[in-house]
Amino acid sequence: AAVIALSRILSLFAWPVFFHFFLTFPEPSTLLRRFPRLESFLYLPYLFTFVPPTAYEVLRGLAPRVLPAPFSFFSTLIDIGGRLIVLYIAGGLLLLLYNYKEANWTSRRRMRVVVAGSIVGFMPILLVASAFELFGIPRSAALIQWIGVLFVCTFPLFPLSFAYAIVRHQVIPVRLMLRRGVRYVFVSQGSIVLELLAVFISLSFLLYSFFPYLNTTNPLEIGVISGVVSVVVWEA
């Protein structure tokens, strides 16, 4: 339950991250070059409005008897945060369209599928969020159910369009990033990985071969011998 609660709290930041992503994809936006601090401040309004009351509700689900009922002003913060969600989604899509317009012909050809998939994937939830948060349309169970079905049908176009663009046009150089990442791990931390592997193999050999032969169950003897062997193998 704690892991699920933590994942739900982290997922609250999906919409600012959505805006942030298109602020820098495929290249940093001119808006970011004009206002360089925007990248740092774009999370603050959402962090002070929508996140605290929603995270409190999640945590209260874990310990309802410990945490008191939500404060009255939380509903106001959620209303403000809901309007911010609409702005984040609309802003992200507008940034994508603006970046597409400003790109050269080659970049446009590579981004065409991404733009179409992103708009089709997120337009339903943008329209619904606008209807609920900005125009106050009542939330009926039947309407929410149909919206869920529509969103499930359209949202996969967003990751699929990126997958196509990555495989076909390398809009995000995933292969290069993985190759550099693995190379960096082995150059900077590879020796530690090998040392840990050597210690693991040595201790496994001790536990399954040497100690049964020694016929000892004394935890002090096992701990001291294992520690000495680990240090020796590590240093070697």
Kinemage of the C-alpha trace (Angstrom):
@kinemage 1
@onewidth
@group {chain A} dominant
@subgroup {mainchain}
@vectorlist {calphas} color= white
{ca ala a 1} P 0.000 0.000 0.000
{ca ala a 2} L 2.833 2.410 0.776
{ca val a 3} L 4.461 1.766 -2.602
{ca ile a 4} L 1.130 2.344 -4.368
{ca ala a 5} L 0.579 5.552 -2.401
{ca leu a 6} L 4.060 6.821 -3.302
{ca ser a 7} L 3.503 6.025 -6.993
{ca arg a 8} L 0.166 7.881 -6.930
{ca ile a 9} L 1.789 10.940 -5.356
{ca leu a 10} L 4.611 10.925 -7.924
{ca ser a 11} L 2.109 10.508 -10.761
{ca leu a 12} L 0.507 13.810 -9.734
{ca phe a 13} L 3.410 15.554 -11.477
{ca ala a 14} L 2.544 14.017 -14.859
{ca trp a 15} L 0.994 17.213 -16.264
{ca pro a 16} L 3.822 19.633 -15.387
{ca val a 17} L 6.260 17.040 -16.753
{ca phe a 18} L 4.151 16.875 -19.937
{ca phe a 19} L 4.486 20.651 -20.363
{ca his a 20} L 8.191 20.554 -19.458
{ca phe a 21} L 8.873 17.823 -22.014
{ca phe a 22} L 7.439 19.774 -24.927
{ca leu a 23} L 9.210 22.873 -23.644
{ca thr a 24} L 12.488 21.158 -24.562
{ca phe a 25} L 11.449 18.755 -27.367
{ca pro a 26} L 12.850 18.363 -29.959
{ca glu a 27} L 14.936 21.455 -29.108
{ca pro a 28} L 14.648 24.030 -26.311
{ca ser a 29} L 11.804 26.405 -27.113
{ca thr a 30} L 12.441 30.077 -27.799
{ca leu a 31} L 10.178 30.687 -24.804
{ca leu a 32} L 12.718 28.913 -22.634
{ca arg a 33} L 15.580 30.914 -24.110
{ca arg a 34} L 13.681 34.128 -23.411
{ca phe a 35} L 12.680 33.076 -19.878
{ca pro a 36} L 15.380 30.638 -18.702
{ca arg a 37} L 13.942 30.396 -15.173
{ca leu a 38} L 10.631 29.109 -16.493
{ca glu a 39} L 12.017 25.575 -16.389
{ca ser a 40} L 12.489 25.864 -12.624
{ca phe a 41} L 9.294 27.738 -11.765
{ca leu a 42} L 6.748 25.883 -13.893
{ca tyr a 43} L 6.197 23.269 -11.146
{ca leu a 44} L 5.638 25.732 -8.286
{ca pro a 45} L 1.984 26.725 -8.930
{ca tyr a 46} L 0.977 23.082 -9.188
{ca leu a 47} L 3.110 22.132 -6.184
{ca phe a 48} L 1.360 24.693 -3.990
{ca thr a 49} L -2.193 23.957 -5.153
{ca phe a 50} L -3.094 20.507 -6.458
{ca val a 51} L -0.360 18.329 -4.953
{ca pro a 52} L -0.789 18.971 -1.174
{ca pro a 53} L -4.530 18.175 -0.852
{ca thr a 54} L -4.399 15.225 -3.240
{ca ala a 55} L -1.298 13.768 -1.589
{ca tyr a 56} L -2.967 14.272 1.794
{ca glu a 57} L -5.985 12.271 0.644
{ca val a 58} L -3.704 9.465 -0.543
{ca leu a 59} L -1.799 9.379 2.746
{ca arg a 60} L -5.033 9.559 4.715
{ca gly a 61} L -6.145 6.409 2.933
{ca leu a 62} L -3.180 4.642 4.560
{ca ala a 63} L -3.866 5.953 8.071
{ca pro a 64} L -7.442 7.296 8.321
{ca arg a 65} L -7.426 7.161 12.117
{ca val a 66} L -4.160 9.048 12.445
{ca leu a 67} L -4.699 11.916 10.008
{ca pro a 68} L -7.685 14.201 10.549
{ca ala a 69} L -10.287 15.030 7.919
{ca pro a 70} L -9.081 17.234 5.029
{ca phe a 71} L -9.019 20.946 5.711
{ca ser a 72} L -11.774 23.071 4.208
{ca phe a 73} L -9.438 25.153 2.045
{ca phe a 74} L -8.205 21.998 0.299
{ca ser a 75} L -11.238 22.064 -1.998
{ca thr a 76} L -10.243 25.556 -3.159
{ca leu a 77} L -6.689 24.408 -3.853
{ca ile a 78} L -7.990 21.426 -5.852
{ca asp a 79} L -10.201 23.719 -7.948
{ca ile a 80} L -7.217 25.948 -8.731
{ca gly a 81} L -5.027 22.929 -9.473
{ca gly a 82} L -7.656 21.494 -11.803
{ca arg a 83} L -7.572 24.668 -13.874
{ca leu a 84} L -3.785 24.463 -13.917
{ca ile a 85} L -4.004 20.930 -15.341
{ca val a 86} L -5.972 22.324 -18.285
{ca leu a 87} L -3.283 24.975 -18.807
{ca tyr a 88} L -0.462 22.421 -18.632
{ca ile a 89} L -2.092 20.127 -21.217
{ca ala a 90} L -3.059 22.966 -23.551
{ca gly a 91} L 0.332 24.620 -23.091
{ca gly a 92} L 2.193 21.407 -23.880
{ca leu a 93} L 0.238 20.821 -27.089
{ca leu a 94} L 0.631 24.470 -28.143
{ca leu a 95} L 4.378 24.251 -27.524
{ca leu a 96} L 4.522 21.118 -29.674
{ca leu a 97} L 2.681 22.894 -32.503
{ca tyr a 98} L 4.905 25.958 -32.143
{ca asn a 99} L 8.082 23.865 -32.211
{ca tyr a 100} L 6.755 22.055 -35.269
{ca lys a 101} L 6.057 25.367 -36.992
{ca glu a 102} L 9.523 26.738 -36.206
{ca ala a 103} L 11.387 23.574 -37.245
{ca asn a 104} L 13.005 23.106 -40.632
{ca trp a 105} L 11.606 20.786 -43.271
{ca thr a 106} L 13.634 17.775 -42.142
{ca ser a 107} L 12.598 18.145 -38.521
{ca arg a 108} L 8.975 18.631 -39.548
{ca arg a 109} L 9.028 15.402 -41.504
{ca arg a 110} L 10.390 13.574 -38.451
{ca met a 111} L 7.906 15.193 -36.053
{ca arg a 112} L 4.763 14.900 -38.177
{ca val a 113} L 3.585 11.601 -36.696
{ca val a 114} L 4.454 12.715 -33.154
{ca val a 115} L 2.396 15.886 -33.519
{ca ala a 116} L -0.616 14.000 -34.874
{ca gly a 117} L -0.417 11.249 -32.233
{ca ser a 118} L 0.003 13.728 -29.377
{ca ile a 119} L -2.946 15.872 -30.418
{ca val a 120} L -5.287 12.933 -31.010
{ca gly a 121} L -4.104 11.216 -27.825
{ca phe a 122} L -4.569 14.178 -25.494
{ca met a 123} L -7.353 16.175 -27.135
{ca pro a 124} L -10.179 14.170 -25.480
{ca ile a 125} L -8.801 14.655 -21.971
{ca leu a 126} L -8.133 18.331 -22.710
{ca leu a 127} L -11.722 18.876 -23.830
{ca val a 128} L -13.089 16.967 -20.849
{ca ala a 129} L -10.861 18.744 -18.332
{ca ser a 130} L -11.857 22.084 -19.840
{ca ala a 131} L -15.553 21.168 -19.643
{ca phe a 132} L -15.294 20.081 -16.010
{ca glu a 133} L -12.833 22.627 -14.629
{ca leu a 134} L -13.519 25.753 -16.683
{ca phe a 135} L -17.183 25.465 -17.658
{ca gly a 136} L -18.495 23.572 -14.637
{ca ile a 137} L -20.289 20.789 -16.493
{ca pro a 138} L -21.575 18.296 -13.871
{ca arg a 139} L -19.728 14.990 -13.629
{ca ser a 140} L -22.210 12.207 -14.293
{ca ala a 141} L -21.185 8.542 -13.963
{ca ala a 142} L -22.272 7.699 -17.519
{ca leu a 143} L -20.358 10.639 -18.984
{ca ile a 144} L -17.189 9.760 -17.084
{ca gln a 145} L -17.484 6.149 -18.253
{ca trp a 146} L -17.750 7.143 -21.905
{ca ile a 147} L -14.865 9.558 -21.479
{ca gly a 148} L -12.763 6.761 -20.017
{ca val a 149} L -13.513 4.508 -22.978
{ca leu a 150} L -12.644 7.306 -25.428
{ca phe a 151} L -9.405 8.106 -23.616
{ca val a 152} L -8.366 4.445 -23.539
{ca cys a 153} L -8.924 4.268 -27.308
{ca thr a 154} L -7.060 7.471 -28.201
{ca phe a 155} L -4.235 7.727 -25.646
{ca pro a 156} L -2.158 4.775 -27.029
{ca leu a 157} L -1.631 6.843 -30.178
{ca phe a 158} L 0.650 9.134 -28.128
{ca pro a 159} L 3.319 6.538 -27.161
{ca leu a 160} L 2.884 4.670 -30.435
{ca ser a 161} L 3.602 7.820 -32.433
{ca phe a 162} L 6.772 8.372 -30.422
{ca ala a 163} L 7.800 4.749 -30.853
{ca tyr a 164} L 7.363 5.071 -34.611
{ca ala a 165} L 9.299 8.354 -34.727
{ca ile a 166} L 12.115 6.927 -32.597
{ca val a 167} L 12.464 3.769 -34.694
{ca arg a 168} L 11.910 5.427 -38.057
{ca his a 169} L 13.479 8.866 -37.639
{ca gln a 170} L 15.489 8.724 -34.375
{ca val a 171} L 13.759 11.822 -32.964
{ca ile a 172} L 15.142 10.692 -29.613
{ca pro a 173} L 18.527 8.930 -30.009
{ca val a 174} L 17.653 6.091 -27.633
{ca arg a 175} L 20.272 3.728 -29.061
{ca leu a 176} L 23.024 6.313 -28.655
{ca met a 177} L 21.854 7.175 -25.127
{ca leu a 178} L 21.867 3.508 -24.087
{ca arg a 179} L 25.299 2.907 -25.610
{ca arg a 180} L 26.775 5.958 -23.873
{ca gly a 181} L 25.047 5.070 -20.619
{ca val a 182} L 26.406 1.529 -20.555
{ca arg a 183} L 29.857 2.798 -21.492
{ca tyr a 184} L 29.761 5.376 -18.698
{ca val a 185} L 28.661 2.777 -16.135
{ca phe a 186} L 31.537 0.459 -17.002
{ca val a 187} L 34.091 3.272 -17.153
{ca ser a 188} L 33.040 4.980 -13.909
{ca gln a 189} L 31.485 2.178 -11.833
{ca gly a 190} L 32.399 -0.972 -13.719
{ca ser a 191} L 35.197 -1.912 -11.337
{ca ile a 192} L 32.804 -1.700 -8.368
{ca val a 193} L 30.311 -3.935 -10.179
{ca leu a 194} L 33.029 -6.500 -10.853
{ca glu a 195} L 34.216 -6.348 -7.244
{ca leu a 196} L 30.678 -6.889 -5.938
{ca leu a 197} L 30.260 -9.810 -8.317
{ca ala a 198} L 33.547 -11.347 -7.151
{ca val a 199} L 32.557 -10.981 -3.482
{ca phe a 200} L 29.138 -12.491 -4.184
{ca ile a 201} L 30.650 -15.527 -5.921
{ca ser a 202} L 33.200 -16.003 -3.138
{ca leu a 203} L 30.600 -15.817 -0.374
{ca ser a 204} L 28.307 -18.183 -2.271
{ca phe a 205} L 31.164 -20.673 -2.534
{ca leu a 206} L 31.855 -20.325 1.209
{ca leu a 207} L 28.246 -20.766 2.245
{ca tyr a 208} L 27.507 -23.752 0.026
{ca ser a 209} L 30.884 -25.544 -0.024
{ca phe a 210} L 33.260 -24.579 2.775
{ca phe a 211} L 30.920 -24.130 5.749
{ca pro a 212} L 29.117 -27.472 5.309
{ca tyr a 213} L 32.573 -29.097 5.202
{ca leu a 214} L 33.589 -27.129 8.302
{ca asn a 215} L 30.341 -28.304 9.940
{ca thr a 216} L 29.846 -25.147 11.977
{ca thr a 217} L 26.643 -23.322 12.882
{ca asn a 218} L 28.253 -20.698 15.098
{ca pro a 219} L 27.068 -17.332 13.707
{ca leu a 220} L 30.185 -15.564 15.030
{ca glu a 221} L 32.538 -17.918 13.155
{ca ile a 222} L 30.464 -17.656 9.969
{ca gly a 223} L 30.334 -13.855 10.217
{ca val a 224} L 34.055 -13.389 10.917
{ca ile a 225} L 35.201 -15.781 8.155
{ca ser a 226} L 32.768 -14.280 5.649
{ca gly a 227} L 33.886 -10.740 6.519
{ca val a 228} L 37.572 -11.584 6.201
{ca val a 229} L 37.059 -13.342 2.866
{ca ser a 230} L 34.950 -10.441 1.556
{ca val a 231} L 37.616 -7.892 2.469
{ca val a 232} L 40.411 -9.992 0.989
{ca val a 233} L 38.531 -10.586 -2.277
{ca trp a 234} L 37.530 -6.907 -2.496
{ca glu a 235} L 41.105 -5.704 -1.988
{ca ala a 236} L 42.507 -8.310 -4.387
